[in-house]
Amino acid sequence: MRFENFVGDYMGRQRQLSYSTVYEYEHLARNHLIPELGTRRVETFNPSVVENFLMTTDRLGTPDPTQFKVYVLLKTLLLDAHRKGAIEGHPLEDVDAPRYEAERAVVPTKDQVIAIKAAAANDRFSMFIDMIVGCGPRNGRRSR
């Protein structure tokens, strides 16, 4: 079975995933995995194939957060194939995952918000400042 077909079969079996997760997986598969790996037969995956794919994403300039998400999806797919017996050896043995750590967001102080609003008072994007401040630093919190 070709990898592209396996991805489609896998997505069809995932009834517990939310709509947004399915949408993201399909987007990552369509834009990153299938163009590079879609025609490869599932049983031919091994650690060197995965390493070469990761080097290709790096060479193509894929942003680090996207590389990490693509790797997580590829890992999920290949481990599923391995559990189902489609791949004999462990396809990710000794493969180093891409590293990505998001920078910690800095929430501006009230004085900084006032200064930002003053600087953008006549700017057409000033309404976004009000919206961002009104939404607060995290889900479920309101700005003080």
SVG drawing of the C-alpha trace seen along z (x, -y; Angstrom):
<svg xmlns="http://www.w3.org/2000/svg" viewBox="-16 -59 36 67">
<polyline fill="none" stroke="black" stroke-width="0.4" points="0.0,0.0 1.2,-3.5 1.8,-5.9 -0.8,-8.3 -3.5,-5.6 -2.4,-4.6 -2.8,-8.2 -6.3,-8.3 -7.2,-5.0 -5.8,-6.2 -7.7,-9.4 -10.9,-7.5 -10.4,-5.3 -10.0,-8.2 -13.4,-8.8 -12.3,-10.3 -10.4,-13.3 -11.9,-16.7 -12.7,-18.5 -9.8,-20.9 -7.3,-18.1 -8.5,-16.3 -8.2,-19.5 -4.7,-20.1 -3.6,-16.5 -5.0,-16.7 -3.3,-20.0 0.1,-18.7 -0.2,-15.5 -1.4,-17.2 1.3,-19.9 4.3,-18.1 4.1,-14.4 2.3,-13.3 4.4,-15.5 7.6,-13.9 6.5,-10.4 3.1,-9.8 4.3,-7.3 6.5,-5.3 5.2,-1.9 4.5,-1.8 6.5,1.3 9.7,-0.4 9.8,-3.0 12.8,-2.7 14.8,-5.2 17.0,-6.4 13.9,-7.3 12.6,-9.3 15.9,-11.0 16.2,-11.9 12.6,-13.3 13.5,-15.5 16.7,-16.7 14.5,-17.6 12.1,-19.6 15.0,-21.5 16.6,-22.1 13.3,-23.4 13.1,-25.9 10.1,-24.5 9.6,-26.5 10.6,-24.7 7.1,-24.6 5.8,-23.1 8.6,-20.6 7.8,-19.4 4.1,-19.0 4.8,-17.1 7.2,-14.8 4.6,-14.1 2.0,-13.2 4.6,-11.1 5.5,-9.3 1.8,-8.7 1.2,-7.2 4.3,-5.1 3.8,-3.7 0.2,-2.8 1.5,-1.0 4.1,0.8 1.4,1.9 -0.7,3.2 2.2,5.2 2.7,3.1 6.2,2.2 8.4,4.9 11.2,3.0 10.6,-0.1 10.5,-2.9 11.8,-5.6 14.5,-3.7 17.3,-6.2 15.7,-9.0 16.2,-12.3 12.9,-14.3 13.1,-18.0 13.4,-20.2 11.1,-23.1 10.4,-25.1 8.1,-28.0 9.3,-31.2 7.4,-32.2 4.9,-34.9 5.4,-38.1 2.2,-39.8 2.6,-43.6 1.9,-45.6 -0.9,-48.1 1.5,-50.9 2.9,-49.2 -0.6,-48.7 -1.4,-52.4 1.8,-53.4 1.1,-51.0 -2.5,-52.3 -1.2,-55.9 1.4,-55.1 -1.3,-53.5 -4.2,-55.9 -4.6,-56.9 -3.5,-53.7 -6.1,-51.5 -5.0,-48.5 -5.6,-50.1 -8.9,-48.1 -6.8,-45.0 -4.9,-46.3 -8.3,-46.7 -9.3,-43.2 -6.1,-41.6 -6.2,-43.4 -9.8,-42.5 -9.1,-38.8 -6.5,-38.6 -3.2,-36.7 -4.7,-33.2 -8.0,-31.5 -10.4,-32.0 -8.6,-35.0 -9.5,-38.6 -7.0,-41.5 -6.8,-43.7"/>
</svg>
